[in-house]
Structure formats: C-alpha cells, structure tokens
Amino acid sequence: MKPKIYRLKSNVSDYSSFIENCPDGQEDIAGRAMDRALYHHWQPFGEEYQPVTMELYANDYGRKNYQLDISGSTAPFYVLSERALEALSDIFLPRGQVLPIITASKRKKFWGYFPTNVLKGCFDKEKSIYKQWPNGLMIEHVVLIADNITDEYLFTIEEDIGRVFVTEKFKQRVEEAGLLAFTFPDHLVAETS
C-alpha cells in the first residue's frame, strides 16, 4: 500500500493568515527561508535571525481573527500557535527550529517554525515534473519514493526548497488535537519500488 503524504499547508479560505510586514529593501522571511533551504541545506537560522513582524490578513470571507493554529503563507517558514507547538511538540521540536515572531495578538502566542528534517533519496526524478535551473530544480509535480521516506511525521527533501511534507500519522495527530487551519486537501504520490 502506498503511504499517504501531504504538503504542510494552511486553510486560507476559512481562516486568517499571517503575512510578514517586511521593511523596504529587506528580503522577506519566505525568501530567506528558501535561501536557507537552497544554500544551507535546510540548516537552522543562526544568530543573524531577528524576530519578524507578522500581520494578520482576513480570510476569503473578509473575517480577521486569531482562531488559527497554523499559517503557511510564508512557507517554508510557518507560523504556529503555542497550542499547536504544545500539542505536537514531539513532532515539531526534533524536526525543526522554533523562532520568535512579533504579532499584534494580545491573548494568543505565536511562533515561527522552520523545518530542518531533510530526507535524501526521496525525490523520484523519473516520475516528477520539473525544470532544471542554475540554482536547482523548479518542481511542478513531485513524486516521492515511498521506500526512502524514513520519517513518520514531517520532512523536507533536498531537491525542493518550498515544500514541506507530512504523513497520514501527522494528519491524525492534528485531527486528534483539534488544531485549526491545517488542511490536507489531497495526498501526493509516493511510489513503492
């Protein structure tokens, strides 16, 4: 049986999301996170990291509130609620870096999260659709090799600087904890050899 693998995403239709309020002339956190993935192989941010200011944006219905536990608008840098971090600390902490961020929320605490758990040999170059660029691949459709997925919950692959993958077990843990704004619309193909 092929394992179900999903992209780590947030539901921006029904829930608010965070976007960085980035100063002019500075690279935004999503770009800096992709640079870390590409040039530093998903290594954690160093001492140069300064807390970024995140601004809350309305959902598709024009509503704006802090009733969310994840925002993926700045992926591969995510915003997680303290509730999500506590409920899934055994998953998030060993597989990534938790970083301070600044929000206007008075009651609910949020954190930045950058995954650092890179798996090798999972990208199926033969079955995936991509373009080769000087700095790496531009992947349009990813197919993963199931036999090489050695993590039970959350991982990245070295070939893809923008996607973070989660498993069916991760999805179950999110649902059991009742966390809001996580979405798993469709699963990816993970081929077995």
N, C-alpha and C positions, 0 to 999 in steps of 0.2 A: 504494500500500500504506500502511495506517495504521501509524504508528510505535508501538512498544510503550513505554508509560510506566507506571512503577510508583511506589508510595509507598515512601519510605525507611522501612523497618521492621526490627525485630529479632525473632528467633525466641525467645520467652519460654517456649515449651513444652519445648524441648530444652536450652536454655542459661540460665544465671543472668542476672540483670539488675540494674541499679543503680537505686535509688530514693534521692532526697535525704533525708538526716537533717536536716530543716528545724526550726530553733528555733521555739518557740511565738511566735505573734504576728508572724511574718515570712512574707511571700509566698514560696511555693516557686519553684524555678528554672523549672519548666514555665510557671507563671503569669507570671513576669517575662519569659520568652522570648516568650510570646504577646502581652504588653503591648508589647514591642519591635516585634513584627511589626505589631500593630494601630496603635499610636500613633506609632511612629517608622519605619514602612515598612521593616521588616527591617534597620534600621541596626545596626551593631555596638554591643555594650555599651561603655560608656565607663569612665572611671576609677572609677566607683562600684562596679564589679564586684569582688566578693571571692570567692575560691575557695570553692566549696560542698563540703560533705562528703557523699559518696555511700556508701550502704550496699549491700552485695551481698545480693540475695534469691535464694532457691532457685528452680530450675526446677519444672515441673509434677510431676516425679518426686521432689522433695524434695532434690535434689542442689544443692550450692552450691560453685562453683569459678570461677576467673578465666579459664577457657578460652572467652573470647568476644572478639570484636573490635569489636562494636557493642552498645549498649543504647539502645533508643528509648523506654523507659518514661517519660522526661521530655520527650518531643518537644513542641515543635520544638527543644529543647536535647538534643543527643545526647551519649553517652559513647562515645569511640573509643579503641581501644588504640593505643599508639605504633606497633605493627606495621601497623595499618590506615592510620594517618596517613602512614607512610613509603611504603607500597605505592601509595597513591592521593594522594600529596601534590600532584601536578599537577592533580588534580580538586578536592580539599578546600580547599587554601590560597587559590586565587584566588576561590573561591566562598563563603567564609565566614570565621568568626573562631574560632581555636583558643584556648581558655581553660584556665587551670589549675584542677584539681579535687583533692580530697583523697579517697583511698581507703585501705583497710587493706592493700592488696596490697603485699607486700614485694619481689616479683620483677618484677612486670609494671606498667608505667607506663600510666596512662590520662589522657585529656584531655577537656575539654568541647568541643563543637563547635556553633556557632550559624550556620546558613546566612544569607547576606546577598545572594544572587543572585536578584533579583526580576525576573520577566519580566512584561511588560504585554500585555494584549490576548489572553491565552491562555484565559481563562475563558469558556465558552460559556453565557451566561445563559439562552438559549432552551432548551437541552437538559439543563442541570443541574437538580437538585432542591435547593432551598434556601428558607430563610425570611429575610426582611428584619428585622433588629433595629436598635435605635437606634445601636449602635456598629458595625454591619457585618452580614455575612451569616452565617447558620448553615447550612453546606453539608452536606447529607445524601448527595448523589451528585454527583460532579464529572465534567463532560465538558470536555475541553480542545480548543482549536483547534490542530490539528497545524501548520498553516502559520505560526503565530506562535511556535512553540517554537524558539527560536534557539540554545539551549544543547545541547551534545552529551551532557552527563552529569548535571547536578544543578541544580535550580532550585526557586524558590517562586513563587507568584503573589500579587499584592497583595490579592486578594479572600479568600484563605484563610489564617488565622493559625495553623493547626495542622498542615497537610500540607506535606511536602517531597517533591518528585518527582524520580525518577531515570529514566534511559533504558536501553534494551537494551544500549547500549555500556558504561554504568556496571555493569550486571549482569555483563557479560562480564569486565570488569576485576576485579571482586570474585571471580568464579569462578577466573580465571587466577591470582590471588594466593593462592587457598586460604583466604580470610578466613572466620572462623567467626561464626555467629549472624545474618548478614544473611539476610533472607528476601524472596522475590519471589513470593508465593502466586498472585496474579492481576494481570493488567495492566488499566490504565484505558483508557477510550475516548478516543482523540484523533482527532477528525473532521477530514478534509481538506475544504477548501471547493471 
